Amino acid sequence: MNKVSAAIRIKNEEKWIEKTIQSIQRQEAEEPIECVILDSGSTDNSLAIVSKYTKKIHQIQSSDFQFGRSCNQI
């Protein structure tokens, strides 16, 4: 079976990230959808929230963030 992953780029997204992950997890699939987080320097509660849902959290420096290139790092 194929595994489906959702790569989510975040920085200070505590307002929306929990609803986003919950929405992804409600999707119908043969296997649970894996959430992979790429954080570029959150200083709010974002990391605490995402850690309730996944251990796949990658962090990069804010200065290294580029929309396309950043996802290639995970």
N, C-alpha and C positions, 0 to 999 in steps of 0.2 A: 504494500500500500504506500501511496505517496503521503508525505508529511507536508502540511501547509504551515508556513510561518508568516507572521505579519511583522515587518520591521517598522518600528515606530521611533521617529526622531523627536526628542523632547528637549526643552529647556524652559524651566519654570512653567509647567503645564498642570499644576495641581488642580486648577479649576475644572479641567476637562478630561484628564488622563484616566481617571477611574471609570467614567462613563464610556470612554472609548474602548478600554480593554474589556469591560463587561459586554459591550455591543459586539465586539469581535468574538468573544467566547459564546455568545448566543447563536452564532451562525451554525447552520446545519452542515456537518461534514462527517465523513466516515471516521475520522480521528479528530481529537481536539485540536484546535488551531493554536499553535505555539506563538507567543508574543516575545519578540526580541526587541529590547529597548536600547537606543543609542542616545545617551545623555551628553549634552555639550555644556555642562557647567551649571546645572540647576542649583539655585540657592533657596528654593522654597521647599515644600513638602513632597515634591514630585517623586523623589527616589524612595521615600518611605511608602508611598502609595503603590508604586509599581512593584516593590519588593514583596507585597502581599500576593501578587499574581505570578511572578516569574523570578527566576534566579539569573536569567540571561540578560544581564544589564552590562552594557559596555559604555565606558566613559572616554570622552576625548576633550581636549582643550577647546574652549570656545573659539579661539583664534584659528583652529584647524577645521572648523565646521564649514562644509560646502554641501549643498543639498544632495547632489548626485554622488559625489565622491565619498561622503561620509557613510552612506549605506554600504559601499563596497568594502568598508573596513570591518564589517561584522560577518 
